[in-house]
Amino acid sequence: MLKSISGSFTGIRGCQQMLEVVANNLANVNTTAYKERTVSFQELPYRALAERRLPLSGGRVAVPLGGKGTVIGSIVPSQEGGPPVFTDYKLDLAIEGEGFFRVIREDGSYAYTRSGNFRPDAQGNIVLPGGERLDITLNQKGREGAVDLSSLVVTPEGRIMVREENGTNSSSEQGQEGVAPGTVELGSLKIYRFTNPQGLTGLGHNLFIPSANSGPPREGEAGEEGFGSIRQGFLESSNVDMGRQMAMLIRGQRSLQASARTLTAADELWALTLQMQSG
């Protein structure tokens, strides 16, 4: 009987954790580039049901086994891209296709994100709301500074163009498509892929770091084979599917009720057994 109570408890605990994941997904339905989490369960190791002093029919028989219950095996973020939303802000960037932006954290370590809601800080760096700085490869002109961020142009291939403050013409004289007069190329924005992006370790704030399951990052140019392209003035929205989440919510609720009912029945039978023994 105690085994039934223990198994029912694992079901209640697993369903409760599943509902917590669903609640977090629904709470982040409007979060930029949020990745929906999915829950998978796995059964616990089996144990022998046979006990001492029980009669056997003779011969070699297989020991009957009973389950110990369930446990959450993994909570995996879905790396399916969310639909792009037009914002018309020059520092809003979205990746269409596979890939992540790389940002530099305060301790100097790298993190990866699909969230492209960048803003300038007091030092002129392009940062996320949490202060993580976008990792950009700058050329000599970009390292010299003195640029006007209001004229920033990021091409689908990740080339970063900006107007010089002194107004001199440079790349515009070469007739580059989509580049306004008086602009120069400052550098490029690389994007990164992983063999198994579902294996990335989440840090919160839409940040991920590599793990043994994800594999190391692979750097590439936007638009290359296997890498997505960059859209300026757009943000990737959350990929949470409301219909799927409501189905998970109902399934988790019903499973929780069933496990609770099993626990109640096992408790009642245990109480009845104790009364019979005491009588």
C-alpha positions as CSV (number, residue, x, y, z in Angstrom):
1,M,0.0,0.0,0.0
2,L,2.8,2.3,0.8
3,K,4.2,1.7,-2.6
4,S,0.9,2.8,-4.2
5,I,1.1,6.0,-2.1
6,S,4.7,6.6,-3.2
7,G,3.9,6.0,-6.9
8,S,0.8,8.3,-6.7
9,F,2.9,11.0,-5.1
10,T,5.4,10.9,-8.0
11,G,2.5,11.4,-10.4
12,I,1.2,14.4,-8.5
13,R,4.7,16.0,-8.3
14,G,5.3,15.4,-12.0
15,C,2.0,16.9,-13.1
16,Q,2.5,19.9,-10.8
17,Q,5.8,20.5,-12.4
18,M,4.3,20.2,-15.9
19,L,1.6,22.7,-15.0
20,E,4.4,25.1,-13.8
21,V,6.1,24.8,-17.2
22,V,2.7,25.5,-19.0
23,A,2.1,28.5,-16.7
24,N,5.6,29.9,-17.5
25,N,5.0,29.4,-21.3
26,L,1.7,31.2,-21.1
27,A,3.2,34.0,-19.0
28,N,5.8,34.6,-21.8
29,V,3.5,34.5,-24.8
30,N,4.4,38.2,-25.5
31,T,8.1,37.9,-24.6
32,T,10.5,38.7,-27.5
33,A,12.0,35.5,-28.9
34,Y,10.8,33.4,-26.0
35,K,11.1,29.6,-26.7
36,E,8.3,27.4,-25.7
37,R,9.3,24.7,-23.2
38,T,8.1,21.1,-23.7
39,V,8.0,18.5,-20.9
40,S,8.8,14.8,-21.3
41,F,8.2,12.1,-18.7
42,Q,10.0,8.9,-18.0
43,E,9.2,6.0,-15.7
44,L,11.3,5.2,-12.7
45,P,13.1,1.9,-12.3
46,Y,11.0,-1.2,-11.6
47,R,11.1,-3.1,-8.3
48,A,10.3,-6.7,-7.4
49,L,6.8,-7.2,-6.0
50,A,7.5,-10.7,-4.6
51,E,8.0,-10.7,-0.8
52,R,9.4,-13.3,1.6
53,R,7.1,-16.0,3.0
54,L,4.9,-15.9,-0.1
55,P,4.2,-19.4,-1.6
56,L,5.6,-20.3,-5.0
57,S,4.1,-22.8,-7.4
58,G,7.4,-24.4,-7.9
59,G,10.0,-24.2,-10.6
60,R,11.8,-21.1,-11.7
61,V,9.4,-18.3,-12.3
62,A,10.0,-14.7,-13.2
63,V,9.8,-12.3,-10.4
64,P,6.8,-9.9,-10.9
65,L,7.8,-6.3,-11.1
66,G,6.0,-3.1,-10.2
67,G,6.7,0.5,-11.2
68,K,7.8,3.2,-8.8
69,G,6.0,6.0,-10.6
70,T,7.2,8.7,-12.9
71,V,9.6,11.6,-13.1
72,I,10.2,14.5,-15.5
73,G,13.0,13.4,-17.8
74,S,13.6,16.7,-19.5
75,I,12.3,20.2,-20.1
76,V,13.4,21.2,-23.6
77,P,13.0,24.6,-25.3
78,S,11.6,24.4,-28.8
79,Q,14.0,26.3,-31.1
80,E,11.3,26.8,-33.7
81,G,11.4,30.4,-34.9
82,G,8.6,32.8,-33.9
83,P,7.0,35.1,-36.5
84,P,8.8,38.4,-37.1
85,V,7.0,41.6,-35.9
86,F,7.8,44.9,-37.6
87,T,9.0,47.7,-35.3
88,D,10.8,50.1,-37.6
89,Y,13.5,50.6,-35.0
90,K,17.0,50.4,-36.4
91,L,18.5,48.5,-33.5
92,D,15.8,45.8,-33.5
93,L,17.1,42.7,-35.3
94,A,15.6,39.4,-36.1
95,I,17.1,36.2,-37.5
96,E,15.0,34.5,-40.2
97,G,16.1,30.9,-40.2
98,E,18.7,29.1,-38.0
99,G,21.2,31.0,-35.9
100,F,21.8,33.0,-32.7
101,F,23.3,36.4,-31.9
102,R,26.4,36.2,-29.7
103,V,26.5,38.7,-26.8
104,I,29.2,39.4,-24.2
105,R,28.2,39.2,-20.5
106,E,29.5,41.4,-17.7
107,D,32.1,38.7,-16.7
108,G,33.4,38.6,-20.3
109,S,31.8,35.2,-21.1
110,Y,29.7,34.6,-24.2
111,A,26.0,33.8,-24.3
112,Y,23.7,33.3,-27.3
113,T,20.3,34.6,-27.9
114,R,17.5,35.0,-30.6
115,S,16.3,38.2,-28.9
116,G,17.3,41.2,-31.0
117,N,15.8,44.1,-29.0
118,F,19.1,45.9,-28.8
119,R,19.7,49.5,-27.5
120,P,22.7,51.8,-27.2
121,D,24.2,52.3,-23.8
122,A,26.1,55.4,-22.4
123,Q,29.3,54.2,-24.0
124,G,27.8,53.8,-27.5
125,N,27.7,50.0,-27.3
126,I,24.8,48.0,-28.7
127,V,23.4,46.1,-25.7
128,L,20.4,44.0,-24.7
129,P,18.1,45.4,-21.9
130,G,20.1,43.3,-19.4
131,G,23.3,45.0,-20.4
132,E,24.8,42.1,-22.5
133,R,26.8,43.7,-25.3
134,L,26.3,42.5,-28.9
135,D,29.5,40.9,-30.3
136,I,30.4,42.7,-33.5
137,T,33.5,42.3,-35.7
138,L,34.7,45.8,-36.5
139,N,37.1,47.0,-39.1
140,Q,39.5,49.9,-38.8
141,K,36.8,52.5,-39.6
142,G,34.5,51.0,-37.0
143,R,37.2,51.1,-34.3
144,E,37.8,54.8,-34.9
145,G,34.3,55.6,-33.6
146,A,32.6,58.9,-34.3
147,V,29.6,57.4,-36.0
148,D,25.9,58.3,-36.1
149,L,23.9,55.3,-34.8
150,S,20.6,56.8,-36.0
151,S,21.7,56.0,-39.6
152,L,22.6,52.4,-38.8
153,V,21.9,49.9,-41.6
154,V,22.3,46.2,-41.1
155,T,22.1,44.3,-44.3
156,P,20.6,40.7,-44.5
157,E,24.1,39.4,-44.8
158,G,25.1,41.1,-41.5
159,R,27.2,44.0,-42.9
160,I,27.0,47.0,-40.6
161,M,26.8,50.4,-42.4
162,V,26.5,53.8,-40.8
163,R,26.8,57.5,-41.7
164,E,30.0,59.2,-40.7
165,E,29.6,62.3,-38.5
166,N,31.8,64.4,-40.8
167,G,29.5,63.5,-43.7
168,T,32.2,62.2,-46.0
169,N,31.2,59.8,-48.8
170,S,32.8,56.5,-48.9
171,S,30.8,53.3,-49.7
172,S,28.0,55.3,-51.4
173,E,30.4,56.2,-54.2
174,Q,30.7,52.5,-55.0
175,G,26.9,52.3,-55.6
176,Q,26.1,49.7,-52.9
177,E,22.5,48.7,-52.9
178,G,20.4,49.9,-50.0
179,V,23.1,52.2,-48.6
180,A,22.4,55.9,-48.2
181,P,24.9,58.5,-49.3
182,G,27.7,59.3,-46.8
183,T,27.8,55.9,-45.2
184,V,30.7,53.5,-44.6
185,E,31.0,49.9,-43.6
186,L,32.0,49.5,-39.9
187,G,32.2,45.7,-39.8
188,S,30.0,42.6,-39.8
189,L,27.6,40.8,-37.5
190,K,28.3,37.1,-37.3
191,I,25.6,34.5,-36.3
192,Y,26.1,31.1,-34.7
193,R,24.6,27.6,-35.1
194,F,24.6,24.5,-32.9
195,T,24.3,20.9,-33.9
196,N,21.6,20.4,-31.3
197,P,20.1,23.8,-30.3
198,Q,17.6,22.0,-28.0
199,G,20.5,21.0,-25.9
200,L,21.5,24.5,-25.0
201,T,21.4,25.5,-21.3
202,G,19.1,28.4,-20.6
203,L,20.2,31.2,-18.3
204,G,17.0,33.2,-18.3
205,H,16.5,36.6,-20.1
206,N,16.4,34.6,-23.4
207,L,20.1,33.8,-23.0
208,F,21.7,30.4,-23.7
209,I,25.1,28.8,-23.3
210,P,26.5,25.7,-24.9
211,S,26.4,22.3,-23.2
212,A,27.7,18.9,-24.0
213,N,24.4,18.1,-25.6
214,S,24.3,21.1,-27.9
215,G,27.9,20.9,-29.2
216,P,30.2,23.9,-29.7
217,P,29.0,27.0,-31.6
218,R,29.8,27.3,-35.3
219,E,30.3,30.8,-36.6
220,G,29.0,31.8,-40.0
221,E,27.9,34.7,-42.2
222,A,24.2,35.5,-42.3
223,G,22.6,34.1,-45.4
224,E,25.1,31.4,-46.0
225,E,24.0,27.8,-46.4
226,G,22.5,26.6,-43.1
227,F,22.5,30.1,-41.6
228,G,19.5,32.5,-41.4
229,S,19.5,36.1,-42.7
230,I,19.1,39.2,-40.6
231,R,16.1,41.6,-40.8
232,Q,16.6,45.0,-39.4
233,G,13.6,46.8,-37.9
234,F,11.9,43.5,-36.9
235,L,11.7,41.4,-33.7
236,E,11.1,37.7,-33.4
237,S,8.0,37.1,-31.3
238,S,7.4,34.2,-29.0
239,N,6.8,30.8,-30.5
240,V,4.3,29.8,-27.8
241,D,1.3,28.0,-29.4
242,M,-1.7,28.8,-27.3
243,G,-3.7,25.8,-28.5
244,R,-0.9,23.4,-27.6
245,Q,-0.5,25.0,-24.2
246,M,-4.2,24.8,-23.4
247,A,-4.2,21.1,-24.4
248,M,-1.2,20.5,-22.1
249,L,-3.0,22.4,-19.3
250,I,-6.1,20.2,-19.6
251,R,-4.0,17.0,-19.8
252,G,-1.9,18.0,-16.8
253,Q,-5.0,18.9,-14.8
254,R,-6.7,15.6,-15.5
255,S,-3.5,13.6,-14.8
256,L,-3.1,15.5,-11.5
257,Q,-6.7,14.7,-10.5
258,A,-6.2,11.0,-11.4
259,S,-3.0,10.8,-9.4
260,A,-4.7,12.5,-6.4
261,R,-7.6,10.1,-6.6
262,T,-5.3,7.1,-6.6
263,L,-3.4,8.5,-3.6
264,T,-6.8,9.0,-1.8
265,A,-7.8,5.4,-2.5
266,A,-4.5,4.0,-1.4
267,D,-4.7,6.0,1.8
268,E,-8.2,4.7,2.5
269,L,-7.2,1.1,1.9
270,W,-4.2,1.5,4.2
271,A,-6.4,2.9,6.9
272,L,-8.8,0.0,6.5
273,T,-5.9,-2.5,6.8
274,L,-4.7,-0.9,10.0
275,Q,-8.2,-1.1,11.5
276,M,-8.5,-4.8,10.6
277,Q,-5.1,-5.5,12.2
278,S,-6.0,-3.6,15.4
279,G,-9.4,-5.4,15.6
